[in-house]
Amino acid sequence: MEFGFGSMIEKLKNDPKKIVLTEGSDPRILEAASRLLASNFLHPVLLGNRDEIWKAAEDAGFNIRGAEIIDPENYDRFDEMVDIFVEIRKAKGMTKEKAEKILRQANYFGTMLVQMKVADCLLGGATYSTADTVRPALQIIKTKPGNSIVSSCFILVRPSVTGGNEVIAMADCAINISPSEDELVEICGETIQCAKVFGIDPKVAFLSYSTHGSGAGDTVTKMRNAAQKAIEEYPDTPIDGEFQFDSAVSPRVARQKCPDSNVAGYANTFIFPDINAGNIGYKIAQRMGNFEAYGPILLGLNAQINDLSRGCNAIEVYSMAIITASLA
C-alpha cells in the first residue's frame, strides 16, 4: 500500500467520502469494508439484505460494526428513487413498474444512491461484469459536459530499481472496443488528468505496430492522426506517435527510430489503438512485468463510478475504494 495511498488517505481524512459497495455480502467486499471501518477516512455503504450481510460477515470473521447497510428491498426513499429514475429515463419509455423492477438490482440501486447524493461514489463489479457497472452509470450519471464517451485507464505500479515506484498509465483497456480518432483524443485527455492524480508527469505515446511511418495500414493512420489531434488539443503535455512500444520506452531504440521526439524512449502514459491491444498489454505488464494493476478506473462520467475485476481480492477492493473516493 505504499504507492500514493498515503497522500490519498490524508486527503480523505480532511474530506471523508461515502462509498457504495454493491455486493454487500461478498467476503472480499466485507473484508475490505472491515478495514475501511477501522479507519476514519472512508465510510462504506453495503447493499443487500441486512441479515444476510451480518451472517456472511460473522461466518467469515470480519467486523463490520458501524457499517451502513441499505437493502434495495426495504429502503424508505425507494418511491422517491423510482420517480427520479422514471424522469431520467422517460425519453426511453420508462414506466414506474419497470423502474421498480430495475431498481431492485444493486448495480442500478447503488448508482441511484450516488445520483441522489446519498453517497459520493460507487465501486462494483466483484460479481458484475464491466458492462453491468457501466450501463447504469451511462443511463443515470451520464458523461461530463464536453465528453462523448466513457473510457477507462489502468494505473500500473512496481518498485523502481532506483528507489521509489515506477508508475505508468494505460488506456483504454476495458471499455471502448475500437475507438475512433476523436474518441482516442478524448481518451488521451481523460487519461492525462487521471495520471496526474497518481503523481505521473504524463509523457503520452500513441501506440501502433509502426513508428513514425515505418509501417502502413488503417490503424497506423488512425493512431498517427489521433496523436496529431491530441498534440493540438493538449499543447502543454508531451504527446507523440504513432510508436511501436519499444520506441516509446527504450531510449536506445528511440535514438535509432525517432531521435527528434520529445516522448520516445521515456513515455509513461500509453494510448492503445483498441481494446484488444490495451487489455492484452496491461495484463502482460501485470503478469510478466510484476506491475500491480489498479483499475479499470472509469473516466468521463459526472460522478466517480469504478469497476472491479471479478477475479479481484480484498486488498484490490480496499485499494480501489481509496482510489475511487479520492477521485470523487
N, C-alpha and C positions, 0 to 999 in steps of 0.2 A: 504493500500500500504506500510505497514511498512517493512515486512519481505524482507530483501535482496535487495530491489529495489533501495535504496539509493546508495549502492555501485555500482550497475549495471549502474545507471544513471550517476554517476561520471565517470565510465569507458567510457561510450558512449560520454560524453561531451568532453573527451580527444581524442576520435576517433569516430566521428559520422558515423552512418551507414545509408544506403538507403534500405528501406524495401518495397517489393511489396505486396500490399493488393489486392487479385484477384477479390474480389466482391466490386468494387468501388462505386456502387450506393446503397448498403445495409445501412440502417440507423445506424446499430450498428458499421459498419466499418467507416462511416462518423463521428459519434460521437467520436470514438477513434482517428481518424485522426485529428479531430479538436483539441483534447487535445495534440496530438503529435506536431502539427504545432505551438502550443502556447509555445513550448519548443525549445531548440536548439540542442538536442542530438540525434534526430532520424528523418529522412526525409521519409515520406510515399510517395509511388508511387501508385496511384489509377488506376486500369484498368477498362476501359469501355468507353462508349460514353460520350464525354465532356459535351454536353448539358444536357444529362440525369443525369449525376453526379451533375452538378451545380444545376439543378432543384430539385433533391432529397435533396441536402444539404439545399437549400433555404426553401423548404417545411418543413423540419424537424428543421430548425433554427440553423444549425451548420455552423460555419465559417471555410471554408477550403481555404481561401485566401492564396496563396503561395504554394498550393499543386501541385505536378507534376501529370498530368493526361496523360495516354497513352492509345490510342484507338487501339486495335488489328486490326480494320478495316481500320486504316489510320495511319500507322507507317512508317516513312521514311527509316527504316533499315529492313523492312519486307522481302525484297528479300534476303538480306544477312542472315537473320534468317532462312529462308527456306533452303538455301544452306547448312548452318551448320547442321540443323536438318536432312536433307537428308543424309549428310555424316555420322552423328552419327548412323542413323538407316538403313544404306544401306544394312547391312547384313540381315535385316528383309524385304528387298524388298521395302523400302520406295521410292516413286516417288515424284517429285515436286508437282504434282497435289494433291496427298494425303496429303503431308506436308502442303500445303497452307490451306487445309480444317481443318486439325487438329490444326494448329497454330492460327486459329481464336478463338479457345476456350481459355478462360482466364487462366485456370489452366496450359495448355501447354505453352501458350504465356508467362505467368509470369515466369515459370521455365526456359524458354529460356533466359529471361532477366537476370536471375542470372547466367546462363551458359556463357552468353556473357559479363559478368562483368558490365552490365548497373546498376545492383543493387547487394547488398551484400547478401540478404536473402529474404525469401518469407514466408508469412503467409496466409493460405487459409483454406477453409472448412466451412465458415459460411453458405453456401448453398450447398457446395460439400460434398460428402461422403469422408471418410478417404481414401478409395481406389482411388478416383479421384484425391486426393492430392498426394498420394504415387506413383501411377503409372507413371506420368510424371517424378517425381524425380528419380525413378529407371531407366527409359529409357534414361534420359538426363544427370542427375547429376552423377548417379551411386554410388556404395558403395566405401568407402575408401579402399586403399590398405590394404590387410590383412583381410578385412571384407567380409563375405559371405552373410550377410542378413542386412536388415534394421529392427530395432526394435524400441521400444518406452518405455518411462517411464513417470510416473506422480510424480510430487513433491506435497506433501500434507503438509499443514501448519495450525497450530492452536495455540492460546495463551497457554503458559505453566503455570501451577499452581505455578511454582517457579519464574515466570517472564520471559520475552522474548518470544520466539516461540519454539514450538516443530515442527521439520521439518523431514519428512521421505520421502523415495523414494520407489516406487513400479513399478515392470516391469515383464513381458511385458503385458500390459493391453489392447492393441489396435491393434497390427499388426499380430504377429505370432500365428496361431491358436493352434498348438501343437508342440512346438519346440523340437528338438532332444537334447540329452545330450550336444553335442558340440555347438549347437546353444544357449543353455542355458548358457554355459560358455561365449560365445561371448556377450550375453545379459548382463550377470553379469559384464563383463569388461567395457562395454559402460556405464552401469548404475553407476558403481563406479565413473567414470570420471565425469558424469553429476551431481551426488550427491555432489561431492566436489565443483563444481561451486556454489552450493547453500548453502555452509557452513556446509554440513554434513560431519562428520568424519565417513566413512562408516563401519558399522558392519553388514555383509551380512548374511541373513538367506535364505536358500533354503527351501521352504515351501511344506508341504505334509499333509496327514492325519495320518502320522506316525512320531514318534520321535525316532531317532537312533535305528531303528529296531523294534519298538513296534508293527508295522503293516507290512503287506506284500502285494505285488502287483506290477504290471509292472511300474506304475507311481512312486511308492515308490522307486523302484530300480533306475529308471531314475533320480530322484532328488538326491538320495544318491550318485550315480556315478558322476552326474554333479557337485555336491558340492565338491567331492574329486578332480575332474579335475580342478575346479576353484581355490581350495586351492593351487594346484601345479602351476597353471598359474599365480596367483596373490599372491605371498607369503608375500607381505608387507601389505596386507589387511586382517583383521579378517573375516573369512568366515567359516560357518559350516552348517550342515544339514545332513539328512532331519529333519525338525522340524514341529510339529504342531504349529499353530500360538501362542497359549498360552505359549508354551515352549520358543518361540522366544522372547516374550515381557514381560513375568511375571517372575521376579526374584524368587518368591516363587515356582512357578511351575517348573522353571528351576532347582532349587536346588533338587527337587524330581526326575525329569526325566533325567537330564543330567548335573550333578554337575561339571563335568570336562570341560565343554565347555567354551571357551572364548568369545562366542557370545550370547549364550542362556540367555534370560531374558533382554537383552539390545540391541537387534537388531533394526536397524533403516533403513535398506535397504533390501527390500524383493523381492525375485525372485519366481514367481509363476510357477506352472507346465504347465499351458496352459492359453489360453485367457479367457476361462470361469471363472476360479478361479480369474484371475487378474482383469477382468472387474467388476465382482461382488464385489471383495474385495475392490477396490478403491472407488466404489460407496457406499458401506456400510460405509466406513470411512468418505466419504464426507457428506452423508445424515444423518447418525446417530451418527457419531463421531465428527461432527462440524468442520471438516477439510475443508479448502479451497483447491481445487484441481487445479493444473496448469499442463496442458498438453492436449493431448499426445505430449510429446517432442520427436521428431523423432531422432534416433541415428544411426550412422554408415554411413551417407552419406558424399559425398565430399563437400557439401555446406549445410548451415542450412536452411532446409525447415520444416515448422511446420504446424500442423493441428489444426483447431478449431472444437469444438463441434457445431453441427448445432443448439443446444439449448443455445449457448453462449450469453452473454450480452456484452454491450460496455466496461464495466470495464475489463472483461476477455480478450477481444480483445486487449485493451490497455496493460494489464499485459503481455499477450503472445507476443505482439510486442516487448516489452522491453526484455523479456527472449530470444526471437529468435535472436534479434540483438546482445545481449550480448554473445550468443554462436557462433555467426558468425565469 
